[in-house]
Amino acid sequence: MEKEGWKCVRKPTKIETERVRGEQARNIT
């Protein structure tokens, strides 16, 4: 379970990466 957890975080999908980027930009603003 732990291995899969860090694996998902380490290799995020392009859509997920863009989504996180958008959320970070919103928090910074």
C-alpha positions in Angstrom: 0.0 0.0 0.0 2.7 2.5 0.9 4.8 1.7 -2.2 1.7 2.4 -4.4 1.1 5.6 -2.6 4.5 7.1 -3.1 4.6 5.7 -6.6 1.4 7.6 -7.5 2.8 10.8 -6.0 6.2 10.3 -7.7 4.7 9.7 -11.2 1.6 11.9 -11.5 -0.4 12.1 -14.7 -0.1 15.1 -16.9 -3.6 16.1 -16.2 -3.0 15.8 -12.5 0.2 17.8 -12.7 -1.6 20.6 -14.6 -4.4 20.5 -12.1 -2.0 20.9 -9.2 -0.2 23.7 -11.0 -3.5 25.5 -11.4 -4.4 25.1 -7.7 -0.9 26.3 -6.6 -1.2 29.4 -8.8 -4.6 30.1 -7.2 -3.1 29.8 -3.7 -0.2 32.1 -4.6 -2.5 34.7 -6.1 
